[in-house]
Amino acid sequence: MPRGNILFVTVDQLAAEVLDGPLAAHVATPNFDRLAATGATFANHFTVTVPCGPARASLLTGLYAMNHRAIRNGTPLARHHATIATEARRAGYEPLLFGYSDIAPDPTGMDPEDPDLRVYEGVAPGFRELVEMRLEYGLEWPAHLRAKGYAVEPGETLFRPVPTSGADPRPSDPALYRAEDSDTAYLTDRTLAALDIRRDRPWFAHLTYIRPHPPLVAPSPYNAMIAPDGLPAPKLRRPDHPFLDAWFSAPSNRGLFWGFDGDSAALSDARIAELRAVYLGLVAEVDHHLGRIVDWLDATGQTDRTLIVLTADHGEMLGAKQMWGKESVFEPAFRVPLMIRDPRAPAAGRRITALTESVDIAPTILDWIGLTPPDAFDGQSLLPLLQGPAPETWRDAVFHEAEFGHPTEPTRFQTHLGLSHTETGVSILREERWKYVHFGGGIAPMLFDLQTDPDETRDLAAGPDHAAEVSRLARRLIDRMTERRDRRLTQYTLGD
């Protein structure tokens, strides 16, 4: 039988530096702070892959991308993989999805005309989708807006700011919808209604906020809540490397804000500050509605029987190196927040510095509800870290992956570097001090000394002074990949 409630919150594209870094002092987040004060904060937590779909596949399966192979948005997740939801059902839970999981279904055995094959923002196996909230294909929230009297159609026009001066809209102009009708407000309203009727029995809720994911537009007052003046500017210096040349070789990230042409290198300092301010406003909006959820837990007496896990699927470059989004190999794209409040092991205000990965979350939740995670899982339960120091055997390096190619629509990386879509993968090993970035297709690696160069501005891989370090880390990377190959059935041996 279920043993308590699970509230698993994922905030899309939430940069760690907003809650624990240079920007934290510029946006009030009392409810994120409240969760940190009553639980534990993991200061060195990283997603194992980007962008949204692959990151969420790893988050929900506990697998590295090299094992689940849902390596880009729209790449199916093979049906044989267990998810946190399919496993939780074995303990009597009905995992409820409020928002989206971005998992494309396995087309094996499906008819080509099945409508589930026409969208990539599918539902991960094992979840019951109670609130449909999809960024590109969502219909329920637009229907709600129309019912409230807004003249809207599904699609990009929902995120067109309303000019306040009669000129072309700016990112900091307000959204066409009021704050009480925003996607964040609507999702929270529906979640509270659905959970309140279930308050007398254990529940499992996966709540996934779209914001602060672009397009960067916010309803009033959040659009103007943060003053751009005085915000710390992103650090623009970047290393000289073919990956960066390819990144800037063609427009990208056109959905960053309404009317953006994709030329991030041409954004003015004022526009960069404006975009960062709107992003922080969206974070403040999520914080407000997170507070409503936590208040409800307190008011209904459920706080002391609810495990709260809050994280992000991936980070956001926020203009660092003139890059926006998460299609990157640098720290801001991979370092994400993680807070856990375990009512059975109070760790109020603890700051845990051990290196942790997004694949650790699924085994942590399954451990908490009394299940042994599947052998295939690449992650480890974090419950021991909540109860005391990290075990001596805890990892001393985290692993990242990304794919920058596409099988039918060649990307700028393929075109600029002359690579096929199978040659554009990247694998990264990050220790506390050293970070090694290995590219496919014969592209030279990168090496960063995070102790002396935390902003990753100097690539040391090519110099003879660091050849031994490159060799050591390359061997460690191969070891990690070899050790963690798909182990779903390798624990068994059949025969007489």
The 8 nearest C-alpha neighbors of each residue, nearest first, counted from 0:
[[1, 91, 90, 2, 92, 201, 89, 3],
 [2, 0, 91, 3, 90, 201, 92, 368],
 [1, 3, 368, 0, 201, 4, 369, 304],
 [4, 2, 201, 304, 305, 1, 5, 202],
 [3, 5, 305, 202, 201, 203, 304, 306],
 [4, 6, 203, 306, 305, 204, 7, 307],
 [7, 5, 307, 204, 306, 203, 205, 8],
 [6, 8, 205, 308, 307, 309, 204, 206],
 [9, 7, 309, 206, 207, 205, 308, 6],
 [8, 10, 207, 311, 310, 309, 11, 208],
 [11, 9, 311, 208, 207, 13, 310, 209],
 [10, 12, 209, 311, 13, 212, 312, 210],
 [13, 11, 314, 313, 212, 315, 211, 14],
 [14, 12, 314, 311, 11, 10, 15, 211],
 [15, 13, 314, 315, 16, 17, 335, 12],
 [14, 16, 335, 336, 17, 18, 19, 334],
 [15, 17, 20, 19, 14, 18, 22, 21],
 [18, 16, 23, 22, 15, 14, 19, 20],
 [19, 17, 23, 16, 15, 20, 22, 336],
 [20, 18, 16, 23, 17, 15, 21, 22],
 [19, 21, 16, 23, 22, 17, 18, 15],
 [20, 22, 23, 16, 24, 231, 17, 19],
 [23, 21, 17, 25, 24, 20, 16, 231],
 [24, 22, 17, 18, 25, 20, 21, 19],
 [23, 25, 22, 26, 21, 27, 20, 17],
 [24, 26, 22, 23, 27, 230, 225, 279],
 [27, 25, 24, 23, 28, 279, 283, 225],
 [26, 28, 29, 283, 25, 24, 23, 286],
 [29, 27, 31, 30, 286, 283, 32, 26],
 [30, 28, 32, 31, 33, 27, 286, 290],
 [31, 29, 33, 32, 290, 28, 286, 34],
 [30, 32, 34, 33, 28, 29, 35, 286],
 [33, 31, 29, 35, 30, 34, 36, 28],
 [34, 32, 30, 36, 31, 35, 29, 37],
 [33, 35, 31, 37, 36, 32, 38, 30],
 [34, 36, 32, 38, 33, 37, 40, 348],
 [35, 37, 348, 33, 34, 347, 38, 32],
 [38, 36, 347, 34, 35, 348, 33, 340],
 [39, 37, 340, 347, 35, 346, 339, 36],
 [38, 40, 349, 339, 346, 338, 348, 35],
 [41, 39, 338, 350, 35, 42, 337, 351],
 [42, 40, 351, 337, 43, 44, 350, 352],
 [41, 43, 352, 351, 44, 40, 350, 336],
 [44, 42, 354, 352, 41, 355, 353, 45],
 [43, 45, 355, 356, 335, 41, 334, 42],
 [46, 44, 334, 356, 333, 335, 357, 47],
 [45, 47, 357, 333, 48, 356, 313, 334],
 [46, 48, 399, 398, 357, 400, 45, 356],
 [47, 49, 400, 54, 399, 401, 46, 53],
 [50, 48, 54, 401, 53, 51, 313, 325],
 [49, 51, 54, 53, 52, 325, 326, 48],
 [52, 50, 54, 53, 49, 55, 312, 72],
 [51, 53, 72, 101, 55, 54, 50, 102],
 [52, 54, 56, 70, 55, 69, 71, 51],
 [55, 53, 48, 49, 51, 57, 56, 52],
 [54, 56, 58, 52, 57, 53, 312, 59],
 [55, 57, 53, 59, 54, 58, 60, 52],
 [58, 56, 62, 60, 54, 61, 55, 59],
 [57, 59, 55, 358, 56, 357, 61, 60],
 [58, 60, 56, 82, 83, 57, 61, 55],
 [61, 59, 82, 57, 62, 58, 56, 83],
 [60, 62, 358, 376, 57, 361, 378, 58],
 [63, 61, 57, 377, 60, 376, 358, 67],
 [62, 64, 65, 66, 57, 377, 67, 47],
 [63, 65, 67, 68, 66, 70, 62, 57],
 [64, 66, 63, 68, 67, 484, 400, 70],
 [67, 65, 64, 485, 63, 68, 62, 484],
 [66, 68, 64, 69, 62, 65, 63, 76],
 [69, 67, 70, 64, 65, 66, 76, 74],
 [70, 68, 74, 76, 75, 53, 67, 71],
 [69, 71, 68, 53, 64, 74, 402, 72],
 [72, 70, 74, 53, 69, 73, 52, 402],
 [71, 73, 52, 74, 53, 119, 51, 70],
 [72, 74, 119, 103, 71, 75, 52, 102],
 [73, 75, 69, 71, 72, 103, 70, 76],
 [76, 74, 103, 105, 104, 69, 73, 77],
 [75, 77, 69, 105, 104, 103, 78, 102],
 [78, 76, 105, 79, 75, 80, 67, 104],
 [77, 79, 80, 105, 76, 104, 124, 81],
 [80, 78, 77, 81, 76, 105, 82, 487],
 [81, 79, 78, 77, 82, 60, 67, 76],
 [80, 82, 85, 60, 79, 86, 83, 373],
 [83, 81, 60, 84, 85, 59, 86, 80],
 [82, 84, 86, 59, 361, 85, 87, 60],
 [83, 85, 125, 87, 82, 86, 94, 126],
 [86, 84, 125, 82, 88, 87, 83, 81],
 [85, 87, 83, 84, 88, 89, 82, 81],
 [88, 86, 84, 89, 90, 85, 92, 83],
 [87, 89, 92, 91, 90, 86, 85, 93],
 [90, 88, 87, 86, 91, 85, 92, 370],
 [91, 89, 88, 87, 92, 1, 0, 370],
 [90, 92, 88, 0, 89, 1, 93, 87],
 [93, 91, 88, 87, 90, 94, 1, 203],
 [92, 94, 88, 95, 203, 91, 202, 126],
 [95, 93, 203, 126, 84, 92, 204, 127],
 [96, 94, 204, 127, 126, 203, 205, 128],
 [97, 95, 128, 205, 129, 127, 126, 98],
 [96, 98, 130, 206, 129, 205, 207, 190],
 [99, 97, 132, 207, 131, 130, 96, 206],
 [98, 100, 133, 132, 101, 207, 131, 97],
 [99, 101, 122, 102, 123, 55, 121, 120],
 [102, 100, 120, 52, 121, 99, 119, 103],
 [101, 103, 121, 123, 100, 122, 120, 52],
 [102, 104, 75, 119, 121, 73, 76, 74],
 [105, 103, 75, 76, 106, 102, 121, 116],
 [104, 106, 75, 77, 107, 76, 78, 103],
 [107, 105, 109, 104, 108, 116, 75, 110],
 [108, 106, 105, 109, 78, 77, 110, 104],
 [107, 109, 106, 110, 105, 111, 113, 78],
 [110, 108, 106, 107, 111, 113, 105, 112],
 [109, 111, 112, 113, 108, 106, 107, 116],
 [112, 110, 113, 109, 116, 106, 114, 108],
 [113, 111, 110, 114, 116, 109, 117, 115],
 [112, 114, 110, 115, 111, 116, 109, 117],
 [115, 113, 116, 117, 112, 118, 111, 110],
 [116, 114, 113, 117, 118, 121, 104, 119],
 [115, 117, 114, 118, 113, 106, 104, 111],
 [118, 116, 114, 115, 119, 113, 112, 111],
 [119, 117, 116, 120, 115, 121, 136, 103],
 [118, 120, 73, 103, 121, 101, 102, 72],
 [121, 119, 101, 118, 102, 103, 133, 100],
 [122, 120, 102, 103, 101, 119, 104, 123],
 [121, 123, 100, 102, 124, 101, 99, 126],
 [122, 124, 102, 100, 126, 125, 121, 101],
 [125, 123, 126, 122, 85, 82, 84, 78],
 [124, 126, 85, 84, 123, 127, 94, 82],
 [127, 125, 94, 95, 84, 124, 96, 123],
 [126, 128, 95, 96, 129, 94, 125, 93],
 [129, 127, 96, 130, 95, 126, 97, 131],
 [128, 130, 97, 96, 127, 95, 131, 193],
 [131, 129, 97, 98, 128, 132, 96, 189],
 [130, 132, 98, 133, 139, 128, 129, 99],
 [133, 131, 98, 137, 99, 130, 134, 140],
 [134, 132, 137, 136, 99, 135, 131, 120],
 [133, 135, 137, 136, 132, 209, 120, 99],
 [134, 136, 133, 137, 154, 120, 155, 153],
 [137, 135, 133, 134, 138, 118, 120, 154],
 [136, 138, 133, 132, 134, 135, 139, 131],
 [137, 139, 141, 140, 142, 153, 136, 131],
 [138, 140, 142, 141, 137, 143, 131, 132],
 [139, 141, 143, 142, 138, 144, 182, 132],
 [142, 140, 144, 143, 138, 139, 153, 145],
 [143, 141, 139, 145, 140, 144, 138, 146],
 [142, 144, 140, 146, 141, 145, 139, 147],
 [145, 143, 141, 147, 146, 142, 149, 140],
 [146, 144, 149, 142, 148, 147, 143, 150],
 [145, 147, 143, 144, 148, 142, 149, 141],
 [148, 146, 144, 145, 149, 143, 180, 142],
 [149, 147, 145, 146, 150, 144, 151, 143],
 [148, 150, 145, 144, 151, 147, 146, 176],
 [149, 151, 145, 148, 152, 144, 147, 146],
 [152, 150, 149, 145, 153, 157, 141, 144],
 [151, 153, 154, 141, 150, 157, 156, 145],
 [154, 152, 141, 138, 151, 157, 155, 137],
 [155, 153, 156, 157, 152, 135, 136, 158],
 [154, 156, 157, 158, 153, 159, 135, 257],
 [157, 155, 159, 158, 154, 152, 153, 151],
 [158, 156, 155, 159, 154, 151, 153, 152],
 [157, 159, 156, 155, 160, 216, 214, 174],
 [158, 160, 156, 157, 257, 161, 174, 175],
 [161, 159, 174, 172, 173, 168, 175, 162],
 [160, 162, 173, 175, 174, 172, 168, 163],
 [163, 161, 168, 164, 165, 172, 160, 166],
 [162, 164, 165, 161, 172, 166, 168, 173],
 [163, 165, 166, 162, 167, 168, 172, 161],
 [164, 166, 162, 163, 167, 168, 161, 169],
 [167, 165, 164, 162, 168, 163, 169, 161],
 [166, 168, 162, 169, 165, 164, 161, 163],
 [169, 167, 162, 160, 161, 166, 172, 170],
 [168, 170, 172, 171, 167, 160, 162, 257],
 [171, 169, 172, 216, 256, 215, 160, 274],
 [170, 172, 222, 169, 277, 173, 223, 273],
 [171, 173, 169, 160, 170, 162, 161, 168],
 [174, 172, 218, 219, 160, 222, 161, 217],
 [173, 175, 218, 160, 217, 176, 161, 216],
 [174, 176, 161, 160, 173, 177, 159, 218],
 [177, 175, 174, 180, 181, 218, 178, 149],
 [178, 176, 180, 179, 218, 181, 219, 175],
 [177, 179, 218, 181, 180, 219, 176, 184],
 [178, 180, 177, 184, 181, 185, 176, 183],
 [181, 179, 177, 178, 184, 185, 176, 182],
 [182, 180, 184, 178, 183, 179, 185, 176],
 [181, 183, 185, 184, 186, 140, 180, 209],
 [182, 184, 186, 181, 185, 187, 208, 285],
 [183, 185, 181, 187, 186, 182, 179, 180],
 [186, 184, 188, 182, 187, 183, 180, 181],
 [185, 187, 189, 183, 188, 184, 182, 190],
 [186, 188, 190, 184, 185, 189, 191, 183],
 [189, 187, 185, 191, 190, 186, 184, 192],
 [190, 188, 192, 186, 187, 191, 193, 185],
 [189, 191, 187, 193, 192, 188, 186, 194],
 [190, 192, 194, 188, 193, 189, 195, 187],
 [193, 191, 189, 195, 190, 194, 188, 196],
 [194, 192, 190, 191, 195, 196, 189, 197],
 [193, 195, 197, 191, 196, 192, 190, 198],
 [194, 196, 198, 197, 192, 193, 191, 190],
 [195, 197, 194, 198, 193, 192, 199, 191],
 [198, 196, 194, 195, 199, 200, 193, 202],
 [197, 199, 195, 200, 196, 194, 201, 299],
 [200, 198, 197, 201, 196, 195, 202, 301],
 [199, 201, 198, 197, 202, 4, 3, 1],
 [202, 200, 4, 3, 1, 2, 199, 203],
 [201, 203, 4, 5, 200, 204, 92, 93],
 [202, 204, 5, 94, 4, 95, 6, 92],
 [205, 203, 95, 6, 206, 94, 7, 5],
 [204, 206, 7, 96, 8, 97, 95, 6],
 [205, 207, 8, 97, 204, 98, 7, 96],
 [208, 206, 9, 98, 8, 10, 99, 97],
 [207, 209, 10, 210, 11, 9, 183, 206],
 [210, 208, 11, 212, 211, 207, 10, 134],
 [211, 209, 212, 208, 11, 281, 10, 285],
 [210, 212, 281, 282, 278, 12, 11, 213],
 [213, 211, 210, 12, 11, 209, 214, 215],
 [214, 212, 215, 255, 211, 254, 256, 210],
 [213, 215, 256, 255, 254, 216, 158, 212],
 [214, 216, 213, 256, 255, 278, 170, 277],
 [215, 217, 170, 174, 214, 158, 160, 277],
 [216, 218, 222, 174, 221, 173, 281, 219],
 [219, 217, 174, 173, 178, 177, 222, 221],
 [220, 218, 221, 222, 173, 178, 217, 177],
 [219, 221, 222, 223, 224, 218, 178, 173],
 [220, 222, 280, 224, 219, 223, 218, 217],
 [223, 221, 217, 171, 219, 220, 277, 173],
 [224, 222, 221, 225, 220, 171, 226, 219],
 [223, 225, 221, 222, 280, 220, 226, 276],
 [226, 224, 276, 223, 280, 227, 279, 26],
 [225, 227, 228, 276, 224, 223, 229, 230],
 [228, 226, 272, 276, 273, 230, 229, 225],
 [229, 227, 226, 230, 272, 273, 269, 231],
 [228, 230, 227, 231, 226, 232, 25, 272],
 [231, 229, 228, 227, 232, 272, 25, 22],
 [232, 230, 229, 233, 21, 22, 272, 228],
 [231, 233, 230, 234, 272, 271, 268, 318],
 [234, 232, 319, 318, 235, 231, 317, 320],
 [233, 235, 319, 236, 320, 232, 454, 318],
 [234, 236, 320, 319, 321, 233, 237, 318],
 [237, 235, 320, 234, 456, 238, 319, 321],
 [236, 238, 456, 320, 235, 239, 455, 457],
 [239, 237, 456, 457, 458, 240, 236, 455],
 [238, 240, 237, 243, 241, 458, 244, 457],
 [239, 241, 242, 243, 238, 244, 458, 445],
 [242, 240, 244, 243, 245, 239, 442, 416],
 [243, 241, 245, 244, 240, 246, 412, 442],
 [242, 244, 246, 245, 241, 240, 247, 239],
 [245, 243, 241, 242, 247, 246, 248, 240],
 [244, 246, 248, 242, 412, 243, 247, 415],
 [245, 247, 243, 244, 248, 242, 412, 411],
 [246, 248, 245, 244, 249, 243, 250, 264],
 [247, 249, 245, 246, 244, 411, 415, 250],
 [250, 248, 247, 411, 251, 246, 245, 262],
 [251, 249, 261, 262, 260, 247, 248, 252],
 [252, 250, 261, 253, 249, 262, 263, 260],
 [251, 253, 254, 261, 255, 324, 250, 323],
 [254, 252, 261, 259, 255, 251, 260, 256],
 [253, 255, 252, 256, 214, 213, 257, 259],
 [256, 254, 214, 213, 253, 252, 215, 259],
 [257, 255, 214, 215, 254, 259, 170, 258],
 [256, 258, 259, 159, 214, 254, 170, 255],
 [257, 259, 256, 260, 253, 254, 168, 255],
 [260, 258, 253, 261, 256, 257, 255, 254],
 [261, 259, 262, 253, 258, 250, 251, 263],
 [260, 262, 250, 253, 251, 252, 259, 263],
 [263, 261, 250, 264, 265, 260, 251, 266],
 [262, 264, 265, 266, 261, 321, 322, 323],
 [263, 265, 262, 321, 266, 247, 322, 267],
 [266, 264, 263, 262, 267, 321, 261, 268],
 [267, 265, 263, 264, 270, 271, 268, 262],
 [268, 266, 270, 269, 271, 265, 264, 272],
 [267, 269, 271, 270, 272, 266, 232, 273],
 [270, 268, 272, 267, 271, 273, 227, 266],
 [271, 269, 273, 267, 272, 268, 274, 266],
 [272, 270, 268, 274, 273, 269, 267, 275],
 [271, 273, 227, 275, 269, 270, 274, 276],
 [274, 272, 270, 276, 227, 271, 275, 269],
 [275, 273, 277, 271, 276, 272, 270, 278],
 [274, 276, 278, 272, 273, 277, 271, 279],
 [275, 277, 273, 279, 225, 227, 274, 278],
 [278, 276, 280, 274, 279, 275, 222, 171],
 [277, 279, 275, 281, 280, 276, 211, 274],
 [280, 278, 282, 276, 281, 277, 275, 283],
 [279, 281, 221, 277, 283, 282, 278, 224],
 [280, 282, 284, 278, 211, 283, 279, 217],
 [281, 283, 279, 285, 280, 284, 211, 286],
 [284, 282, 286, 280, 281, 285, 28, 279],
 [283, 285, 281, 287, 286, 282, 280, 288],
 [284, 286, 282, 288, 287, 283, 289, 281],
 [287, 285, 283, 289, 284, 288, 30, 28],
 [288, 286, 284, 290, 285, 289, 283, 291],
 [289, 287, 291, 290, 285, 286, 187, 284],
 [290, 288, 286, 292, 291, 287, 285, 293],
 [289, 291, 293, 288, 287, 30, 292, 294],
 [290, 292, 288, 294, 289, 293, 295, 287],
 [293, 291, 295, 289, 290, 294, 296, 288],
 [292, 294, 290, 296, 295, 291, 297, 289],
 [295, 293, 291, 297, 296, 292, 290, 298],
 [296, 294, 298, 292, 297, 293, 299, 291],
 [295, 297, 301, 293, 302, 299, 294, 298],
 [296, 298, 294, 300, 295, 302, 299, 301],
 [299, 297, 295, 296, 300, 294, 301, 302],
 [298, 300, 296, 297, 301, 295, 198, 302],
 [301, 299, 297, 298, 302, 296, 303, 295],
 [300, 302, 296, 304, 303, 299, 297, 305],
 [303, 301, 296, 305, 297, 304, 300, 342],
 [304, 302, 342, 301, 305, 300, 343, 306],
 [303, 305, 3, 302, 301, 4, 342, 306],
 [306, 304, 4, 302, 5, 303, 3, 307],
 [305, 307, 5, 341, 340, 6, 4, 342],
 [308, 306, 6, 340, 339, 7, 305, 5],
 [307, 309, 339, 7, 338, 8, 6, 306],
 [310, 308, 8, 338, 337, 9, 7, 339],
 [309, 311, 337, 9, 336, 10, 8, 338],
 [312, 310, 10, 9, 313, 11, 13, 335],
 [311, 313, 54, 11, 55, 12, 51, 9],
 [314, 312, 12, 311, 333, 46, 335, 332],
 [313, 315, 332, 14, 12, 13, 333, 335],
 [314, 316, 332, 324, 14, 325, 317, 12],
 [315, 317, 323, 331, 319, 324, 318, 332],
 [318, 316, 323, 315, 319, 275, 322, 324],
 [317, 319, 321, 322, 323, 316, 233, 320],
 [318, 320, 233, 321, 234, 235, 316, 322],
 [319, 321, 235, 322, 237, 236, 234, 318],
 [322, 320, 318, 319, 264, 235, 263, 323],
 [323, 321, 318, 320, 319, 316, 263, 324],
 [324, 322, 316, 318, 317, 315, 325, 321],
 [325, 323, 315, 316, 326, 322, 317, 252],
 [324, 326, 332, 315, 327, 50, 316, 314],
 [327, 325, 324, 50, 49, 328, 332, 403],
 [326, 328, 325, 329, 332, 324, 316, 49],
 [329, 327, 330, 332, 326, 436, 333, 401],
 [330, 328, 327, 331, 332, 333, 455, 316],
 [329, 331, 333, 332, 334, 328, 454, 455],
 [332, 330, 316, 334, 333, 315, 314, 329],
 [333, 331, 314, 325, 315, 330, 316, 329],
 [334, 332, 46, 330, 45, 314, 331, 313],
 [335, 333, 45, 331, 330, 44, 15, 314],
 [334, 336, 15, 45, 314, 14, 44, 311],
 [337, 335, 15, 310, 311, 44, 338, 41],
 [336, 338, 310, 41, 309, 40, 44, 335],
 [339, 337, 40, 309, 39, 308, 41, 35],
 [340, 338, 308, 39, 38, 307, 341, 309],
 [339, 341, 38, 307, 306, 39, 342, 37],
 [340, 342, 306, 343, 344, 345, 339, 307],
 [341, 343, 303, 344, 345, 304, 340, 306],
 [344, 342, 341, 345, 303, 304, 306, 340],
 [345, 343, 341, 342, 386, 346, 385, 340],
 [346, 344, 347, 342, 341, 343, 38, 340],
 [347, 345, 38, 349, 39, 348, 344, 385],
 [348, 346, 37, 38, 36, 349, 345, 39],
 [347, 349, 36, 39, 38, 35, 37, 346],
 [350, 348, 39, 346, 347, 351, 40, 38],
 [349, 351, 40, 39, 41, 352, 42, 348],
 [352, 350, 41, 353, 42, 40, 349, 39],
 [351, 353, 42, 43, 41, 350, 354, 44],
 [354, 352, 351, 355, 43, 389, 41, 42],
 [353, 355, 43, 44, 352, 395, 397, 396],
 [356, 354, 44, 353, 43, 45, 359, 397],
 [357, 355, 45, 358, 359, 44, 46, 47],
 [356, 358, 46, 359, 58, 360, 45, 47],
 [359, 357, 61, 378, 356, 58, 360, 57],
 [360, 358, 378, 379, 357, 356, 380, 362],
 [359, 361, 363, 358, 362, 357, 364, 58],
 [360, 362, 364, 363, 61, 83, 359, 59],
 [363, 361, 380, 365, 372, 364, 360, 359],
 [364, 362, 380, 360, 366, 381, 361, 365],
 [365, 363, 367, 361, 366, 362, 360, 368],
 [364, 366, 362, 370, 368, 367, 363, 361],
 [367, 365, 369, 363, 370, 364, 368, 362],
 [368, 366, 364, 365, 369, 363, 370, 382],
 [369, 367, 365, 366, 370, 2, 364, 1],
 [368, 370, 366, 367, 365, 371, 90, 2],
 [371, 369, 365, 366, 368, 372, 90, 367],
 [370, 372, 366, 373, 365, 369, 362, 374],
 [373, 371, 362, 370, 365, 374, 376, 366],
 [374, 372, 375, 376, 371, 487, 81, 362],
 [373, 375, 376, 487, 372, 486, 490, 488],
 [376, 374, 487, 486, 373, 485, 377, 62],
 [377, 375, 61, 62, 374, 378, 373, 372],
 [378, 376, 62, 61, 358, 375, 63, 483],
 [377, 379, 359, 358, 376, 61, 362, 380],
 [380, 378, 359, 362, 381, 363, 377, 358],
 [379, 381, 363, 362, 382, 359, 366, 378],
 [380, 382, 384, 363, 383, 379, 359, 385],
 [381, 383, 385, 384, 380, 363, 386, 367],
 [384, 382, 386, 385, 381, 387, 389, 380],
 [385, 383, 389, 381, 387, 382, 386, 388],
 [386, 384, 382, 383, 387, 346, 381, 344],
 [385, 387, 383, 384, 344, 382, 388, 346],
 [388, 386, 384, 385, 383, 389, 390, 382],
 [389, 387, 384, 390, 386, 383, 385, 351],
 [388, 390, 384, 393, 391, 387, 353, 383],
 [391, 389, 392, 393, 388, 383, 384, 387],
 [390, 392, 393, 389, 394, 388, 395, 353],
 [391, 393, 390, 394, 389, 395, 388, 353],
 [392, 394, 390, 391, 389, 395, 353, 354],
 [395, 393, 396, 392, 354, 397, 355, 353],
 [394, 396, 430, 354, 393, 397, 431, 353],
 [397, 395, 430, 429, 394, 428, 354, 398],
 [398, 396, 429, 428, 430, 354, 356, 399],
 [397, 399, 428, 427, 47, 429, 396, 400],
 [400, 398, 47, 427, 48, 426, 428, 397],
 [399, 401, 426, 48, 425, 427, 47, 64],
 [402, 400, 425, 48, 49, 424, 403, 426],
 [401, 403, 424, 404, 423, 425, 70, 71],
 [404, 402, 423, 424, 412, 401, 405, 410],
 [405, 403, 420, 423, 410, 402, 413, 409],
 [404, 406, 420, 408, 409, 407, 410, 403],
 [405, 407, 420, 408, 404, 409, 421, 419],
 [408, 406, 405, 409, 420, 404, 410, 419],
 [407, 409, 405, 406, 410, 404, 420, 413],
 [410, 408, 405, 413, 407, 404, 414, 411],
 [411, 409, 413, 412, 404, 414, 408, 405],
 [410, 412, 414, 413, 415, 249, 245, 248],
 [411, 413, 245, 410, 415, 414, 416, 403],
 [414, 412, 418, 410, 417, 416, 411, 415],
 [413, 415, 411, 417, 412, 416, 410, 409],
 [414, 416, 412, 245, 417, 413, 411, 248],
 [417, 415, 413, 418, 414, 412, 245, 241],
 [416, 418, 414, 413, 415, 419, 412, 440],
 [419, 417, 413, 416, 422, 440, 420, 423],
 [418, 420, 421, 422, 413, 423, 417, 404],
 [419, 421, 404, 405, 422, 406, 423, 418],
 [422, 420, 419, 423, 424, 404, 418, 406],
 [423, 421, 440, 439, 419, 420, 424, 418],
 [424, 422, 403, 404, 439, 420, 421, 402],
 [425, 423, 402, 439, 422, 401, 403, 438],
 [424, 426, 438, 401, 400, 437, 439, 402],
 [427, 425, 400, 437, 399, 436, 438, 401],
 [428, 426, 436, 399, 435, 398, 437, 400],
 [427, 429, 398, 435, 434, 476, 397, 396],
 [430, 428, 434, 397, 396, 433, 435, 427],
 [429, 431, 396, 433, 432, 434, 395, 397],
 [430, 432, 433, 429, 396, 395, 449, 354],
 [431, 433, 449, 450, 430, 448, 434, 429],
 [434, 432, 448, 430, 447, 449, 429, 431],
 [433, 435, 429, 447, 446, 428, 430, 448],
 [434, 436, 446, 428, 427, 445, 429, 472],
 [437, 435, 427, 445, 444, 426, 446, 438],
 [438, 436, 444, 426, 425, 427, 435, 439],
 [439, 437, 425, 442, 444, 424, 436, 426],
 [440, 438, 422, 424, 423, 441, 425, 442],
 [439, 441, 422, 442, 418, 423, 438, 419],
 [440, 442, 439, 443, 438, 422, 444, 437],
 [443, 441, 440, 438, 439, 444, 241, 437],
 [442, 444, 441, 438, 445, 437, 241, 461],
 [445, 443, 437, 436, 438, 460, 442, 446],
 [446, 444, 436, 460, 458, 435, 459, 443],
 [447, 445, 435, 460, 459, 458, 434, 436],
 [448, 446, 434, 458, 449, 433, 455, 459],
 [447, 449, 433, 450, 452, 451, 432, 434],
 [450, 448, 453, 452, 432, 451, 447, 433],
 [449, 451, 432, 448, 452, 453, 433, 431],
 [450, 452, 449, 448, 453, 432, 447, 454],
 [451, 453, 449, 454, 455, 448, 450, 456],
 [454, 452, 449, 455, 450, 451, 448, 456],
 [453, 455, 452, 456, 449, 234, 330, 236],
 [456, 454, 453, 452, 457, 447, 449, 237],
 [455, 457, 237, 238, 454, 236, 458, 452],
 [458, 456, 238, 455, 459, 447, 452, 237],
 [457, 459, 446, 445, 447, 460, 238, 456],
 [460, 458, 446, 461, 462, 457, 447, 465],
 [461, 459, 446, 445, 462, 458, 469, 465],
 [460, 462, 459, 463, 458, 466, 465, 445],
 [461, 463, 464, 460, 459, 465, 466, 458],
 [464, 462, 466, 465, 461, 460, 467, 459],
 [463, 465, 462, 466, 467, 459, 468, 461],
 [464, 466, 468, 463, 467, 462, 469, 460],
 [467, 465, 469, 463, 468, 464, 470, 462],
 [466, 468, 470, 469, 465, 471, 464, 463],
 [469, 467, 471, 465, 470, 466, 472, 473],
 [470, 468, 466, 472, 467, 471, 473, 465],
 [471, 469, 467, 473, 468, 472, 466, 474],
 [472, 470, 468, 474, 469, 473, 467, 475],
 [471, 473, 475, 474, 469, 470, 476, 468],
 [472, 474, 476, 470, 475, 471, 469, 477],
 [475, 473, 477, 471, 472, 476, 478, 470],
 [476, 474, 472, 478, 473, 477, 479, 471],
 [475, 477, 473, 479, 478, 474, 428, 472],
 [478, 476, 474, 480, 475, 479, 481, 473],
 [477, 479, 475, 481, 476, 480, 482, 474],
 [480, 478, 476, 482, 477, 481, 483, 475],
 [479, 481, 477, 483, 478, 482, 484, 476],
 [482, 480, 478, 479, 483, 484, 477, 476],
 [483, 481, 479, 480, 484, 478, 477, 485],
 [484, 482, 480, 481, 479, 485, 377, 486],
 [483, 485, 481, 482, 486, 480, 66, 65],
 [486, 484, 66, 487, 483, 375, 489, 488],
 [487, 485, 375, 489, 488, 484, 374, 490],
 [486, 488, 375, 485, 489, 374, 490, 373],
 [489, 487, 490, 486, 491, 375, 485, 374],
 [488, 490, 486, 491, 487, 492, 485, 375],
 [489, 491, 488, 486, 492, 487, 374, 375],
 [492, 490, 489, 488, 493, 487, 486, 494],
 [491, 493, 494, 490, 489, 488, 495, 487],
 [494, 492, 491, 495, 490, 488, 489, 487],
 [493, 495, 492, 491, 490, 489, 488, 487],
 [494, 493, 492, 491, 490, 489, 488, 487]]
